[in-house]
């Protein structure tokens, strides 16, 4: 795997490359976020603790969706922490966050149930490009020490505008306004902000994280036991 970045007028484009395929994270000219599959073969990427900085961002994204925790890190009051104004603003912010969580719980609960499946430990996002019946969709499935990111397409149906797809390109759109999932796009935007800050974690010279080291040790032991 290799993580690379390019500057663009809408923010950095981030690419996660593996063999003959790659996953891109970008903002479009419409100011909406896109995750897209490019390349050949299986449209699935597996993120393990071997690349811990990236893994931890997926862990945070999964937790945010599972717990409807998409507002708590946004717009905290910018005042001296010892002032009465800070305490008042912080309380208002916390109340706002809880109101928003409650709104998300009530907002089209069918869509939330489609977004997060506790039994399957999976997030499923149908692209906001077109109707759900024909839209491309993305799944993020949690395993014990990995996340599996998969891109899927659906057959075209009469009466629906088709979603764009090809054998080598499958885009997923996250609307920042008017999404069928309401404000849940914020969790994916936060992920995008975080992934822009990652150094090239696939460079052999990067500083290893303890979780990454322990994961590699376990994989080594498993390999030796098979041999």
C-alpha positions, 0 to 999 in steps of 0.5 A, a space after each residue: 500500500 502507498 499513500 500519496 497526496 496532490 494539491 488541488 483548488 478544492 483541497 488535497 487529493 489523497 490516494 491510497 494505492 494497492 497493486 493495480 487499484 487505488 482509493 481516492 478521497 477528494 472534494 469536487 467543484 460542487 464542494 461535496 466529498 467523494 470516495 472513489 475506486 479506481 483501477 482493476 480487480 477486486 473493489 475492496 481495500 483492507 486497512 490493518 493496524 500495520 498502518 496504524 495512523 490510517 487505521 485509527 482514523 477508520 476506528 474514529 469514523 466507525 465510532 462516530 457513526 455508531 455513537 452518533 458523535 458527529 458534533 462534539 468536536 465542532 465549534 467549541 467556544 473560543 474563550 478563556 477557559 477560566 471565564 464565565 463566558 466560556 462555561 456558558 458557551 460550553 454548556 450551550 455547545 454541549 446542549 446543542 450537540 445532544 439536541 443534534 444527536 437526538 435529531 439524528 436518532 429521530 431523523 428518518 430512522 430507516 436511513 440510519 438503520 441502513 447506514 449502521 448495522 450493529 450486527 454486521 459491524 458495518 457502515 453502508 453509505 449509498 451515494 448521494 448522486 442519485 436514488 438509492 435504488 440505483 446508487 453506487 454504495 460503499 461499505 466499511 466493515 469492522 473486524 477484530 484488527 482491520 477495516 474492510 472498505 468495499 465499493 459496490 454498484 447496482 443495476 440500472 432501473 427504468 425510471 431512475 437516473 443511473 449512477 456513474 460507474 464503470 469497471 475501473 471507476 466507482 465514485 461515492 458522493 457525500 453531499 454536504 447539503 441535502 444528503 439522505 443521511 442528514 449531518 452524518 457527512 460530517 464524520 466523513 469530512 472529519 476523516 478526510 481532514 485527518 487523512 490529509 495530515 498523515 505522513 507517508 505511513 508506508 515509508 519504511 522509515 516512518 516512526 512505528 506506533 506501538 499498536 502497529 508494532 504489536 500487530 506486526 509481531 502477532 502476524 509474524 507469530 502466525 506466519 511462523 506457526 503455519 510454516 
